[in-house]
Amino acid sequence: MSNYPRTIIIGLDGVPLRMIEDFTSNGIMPNTAGLLANGAIKKMRSSIPEISSVAWSSIITAVNPAQHGIFGFIDLQPDSYKMKFPNFSDLKAKPFWDKAGGESVIVNVPSTYPVRQMNGVHISGFVSIDYEKSIHPKALVPDLKQMDYRLDVDATKARTSMDEFLEDVDKTLTARIKAYRYLWDNCNWQTFMLTFTGTDRLMHFLWNAYEEKGHQHHEFFIDHFRKIDQAIGEIADKMAEGDALIMLSDHGFERLDHDVYINYLLAREGFLQFQPGQDPSLNSICPGTKAFALDPGRIFINLQGKFPNGNVGPQEKDACLEKLENLFGSLKREGKNVIKYVYRKQDVYEGPYLNEAADLILIAESGFNLKGAMTSTELFAKGPFTGKHTYEDAFVMVNNAKLAEALPDEPSVIDAGKLIAQLTAS
């Protein structure tokens, strides 16, 4: 077992390093600043792609997607164009709490629904559908309902009423903190993991409220982080001497200027074709197709033998990949590059599920958000989001120098997962 008496992990979904530096230096998060004074913080790379389902799966398993099997919020069923929505049951590698010494309390980690038997308490996070399938043990359900515990913020409200959305964000945070206090005091545990995800929801819809001090919701945005910091201060005060604390995000965030519809580009350039008279969709892909995309910028070659209407033979695959790499590398908007990185799957993944990965994975330049929708009638557009995920500016913070030494100078989410696994292992 670890030399540390207990391990505490606090997740701040999507929070970029520069925001933590901003809030700790400007008095908005004084408790976090106090922890940082005796610890260390590092910029951290997210998963590829930089989305929560992949990143948190990589953190809790300490392995890459070709080993844990989660490549996106949506994936494809074998030998078909049919989509599936992978969940915790599809995770192929064990999360750290299945191998931990002692009991664990795990609260609100994304992509861990439905919960299953484990040594301790598990309340799943986004996407959680059924309340009772989100809580282990089920005996906790009445207590959590009494606290008005909410599995997630109702983000659909932001599209109809920002006031209702913000009210829901606040009530969800209040109940989350109430639940953590109850579980901390009433459960036996060796590891405690608490993740705040309202941060991600706020930054998607109100990144501009962070950047613009005159924005009508600026104070709400700041106050949300103040409330989280108060909870962090409580946790710090409750920690025993020698306890290990890790605080981290799963990806970064920045302003969103343009959504980029990758399948529109593929169709325009002749790589993607649909059955005549049918609406554009995965189900209407016709045999002339060379490639298609899934969110957020995952490119699949339409290979013979892999897909029903596969058009690209094995001997043509490399040439097709090169054409696509050139296409994405040359894509510009008002003279600015749209794509920052184009990765082939074998360059970023390694493991038994490599064949399930997209053939190319794109990472966008600053301001651009990649979309996989098939029905767009334009390449560039702008939806309701004002903020987008980023790959290179997540953060990981630890509460002492010894823990910092266990991390590389430029860690990834997998490196953070390895440290968690070491601290919690039996």
Number of C-alpha atoms within 10 A of each C-alpha: 12 15 10 14 16 20 21 22 18 20 21 23 25 32 26 26 23 16 17 19 15 12 18 19 13 11 12 19 24 18 22 24 20 14 20 17 12 11 18 17 22 20 21 29 26 30 27 23 23 23 22 25 25 25 29 26 33 30 27 23 24 26 23 25 30 21 19 23 23 29 26 24 18 16 19 19 13 12 11 14 19 11 14 12 13 20 21 19 12 13 18 16 19 14 21 22 27 18 14 21 18 17 19 25 24 23 25 25 25 25 26 28 24 22 22 17 10 15 18 20 24 27 28 27 25 19 21 22 14 11 16 17 17 24 24 22 18 14 10 15 18 11 12 18 12 9 15 16 20 21 22 23 21 16 19 11 15 19 12 10 10 16 12 16 21 23 12 20 22 18 16 22 22 17 19 23 20 16 18 20 14 13 18 14 10 9 13 15 19 20 25 23 21 20 22 24 25 24 19 23 22 26 24 22 20 23 22 22 20 19 12 12 12 11 14 10 18 17 13 16 20 16 15 18 18 18 17 20 20 16 18 20 18 13 17 18 10 11 15 10 9 13 17 23 25 22 21 27 31 34 32 27 26 24 22 20 18 21 18 26 25 28 30 25 20 23 18 13 12 13 20 23 22 18 14 10 7 10 13 20 15 18 14 16 24 17 18 17 21 26 25 25 26 24 20 25 25 26 25 18 25 26 19 14 13 16 16 15 19 21 20 22 15 10 8 11 15 13 10 17 19 10 12 21 17 12 14 20 16 12 13 11 11 6 7 11 16 23 22 13 14 18 17 17 20 15 8 15 18 15 14 12 16 19 13 18 23 23 20 21 22 23 22 21 16 20 18 26 27 25 21 19 18 20 12 17 9 13 16 19 13 13 10 10 22 20 23 25 30 29 22 19 24 31 29 28 25 23 22 20 12 11 17 19 11 13 17 12 11 11 17 28 29 23 21 26 21 21 19 25 21 14 24 28 16 13
